[in-house]
């Protein structure tokens, strides 16, 4: 990856604001993802416009949560779309076997409960 970055969760939000600047959006979150860690869960949201639930794959491997979204070319106004990324998630702190991932209206929502007693 560029600049020695191994995960989108390692990148400064300011970097994404510059990279994903949108000329038609004056306010609101401009980042393609959002992560929130609370006492009980890890919450992630990834924007993948144009991707349906059948085109999404989420898996966990080597302390890394991977996601991929693909949609085939649907004509001249709806070309193929591909998204992928990963988040570093310590398996020692989260219940990896209870990952919940739901795709709805081009937004992938991921919830991972913390292990009881994990910091």
C-alpha positions in Angstrom: 0.0 0.0 0.0 1.1 3.6 -0.4 3.1 5.4 2.2 3.7 2.1 4.1 0.1 2.1 5.4 -1.1 -1.4 6.2 -4.7 -0.7 7.2 -7.2 2.1 6.6 -7.6 2.3 10.4 -4.0 3.5 10.6 -4.6 6.5 8.4 -5.2 10.0 9.9 -8.7 11.3 9.2 -7.2 14.4 7.7 -5.6 12.3 5.0 -9.0 10.9 4.0 -10.7 14.3 4.1 -8.2 15.5 1.5 -8.2 12.3 -0.6 -12.0 11.9 -0.6 -13.0 15.6 -0.9 -16.3 15.8 -2.7 -17.3 19.0 -4.5 -21.0 18.5 -3.9 -20.9 17.8 -0.2 -20.7 20.8 2.1 -21.1 19.0 5.5 -21.3 15.6 7.1 -18.7 12.8 7.2 -16.8 12.6 4.0 -14.7 9.6 4.9 -15.6 6.2 3.2 -15.6 4.5 6.6 -16.3 5.2 10.3 -15.1 3.2 13.3 -16.4 3.5 16.9 -15.1 1.5 19.8 -17.3 1.3 22.9 -17.1 -0.6 26.2 -19.1 -3.6 24.8 -18.4 -3.6 21.0 -16.4 -2.5 18.0 -18.6 -0.8 15.4 -17.6 -0.2 11.8 -19.3 1.3 8.8 -18.0 1.2 5.3 -19.7 3.0 2.4 -19.8 0.9 -0.8 -22.2 2.7 -3.1 -23.7 0.4 -5.8 -23.0 -2.8 -4.0 -25.8 -5.2 -3.0 -25.7 -7.7 -0.2 -24.9 -10.6 -2.5 -21.7 -8.8 -3.7 -20.1 -8.5 -0.2 -17.7 -10.8 1.5 -16.4 -10.3 5.1 -13.8 -12.5 6.8 -11.3 -12.5 9.6 -7.7 -13.8 9.3 -4.6 -13.1 11.3 -6.0 -10.4 13.6 -7.4 -8.6 10.5 -11.0 -8.1 9.5 -11.2 -8.0 5.7 -14.1 -6.9 3.5 -14.7 -6.9 -0.2 -17.6 -5.6 -2.3 -18.0 -6.3 -6.0 -20.7 -5.6 -8.5 -20.5 -6.5 -12.2 -20.8 -4.0 -15.1 -24.5 -3.3 -15.6 -24.4 -1.1 -18.7 -23.1 2.3 -19.8 -24.4 4.2 -16.8 -23.7 1.6 -14.1 -20.1 0.3 -14.5 -18.4 -2.4 -12.4 -17.6 -1.4 -8.8 -15.0 -2.9 -6.5 -14.2 -2.0 -2.9 -11.9 -3.7 -0.4 -10.1 -3.0 2.8 -9.2 -4.2 6.2 -9.2 -3.3 9.9 -6.7 -4.5 12.5 -8.8 -6.2 15.2 -7.0 -7.9 18.2 -8.6 -11.4 18.5 -7.6 -11.4 22.1 -10.1 -8.6 22.9 -13.1 -9.4 20.6 -15.5 -12.3 20.1 -14.4 -13.1 16.5 -16.9 -15.9 16.2 -19.8 -13.4 16.7 -19.0 -10.9 14.0 -22.1 -9.4 12.5 -22.0 -7.8 9.1 -25.0 -6.4 7.4 -25.1 -4.7 4.0 -28.0 -2.2 3.5 -28.4 0.5 0.8 -24.6 0.4 -0.1 -23.5 0.6 3.6 -21.7 -2.3 5.3 -22.3 -2.2 9.1 -20.0 -4.5 11.1 -20.4 -5.2 14.9 -17.9 -7.3 16.9 -18.7 -7.8 20.6 -15.8 -7.5 23.1 -14.7 -10.4 25.2 -16.0 -10.0 28.8 -13.3 -8.4 30.8 -11.3 -7.1 27.9 -10.0 -3.6 28.2 
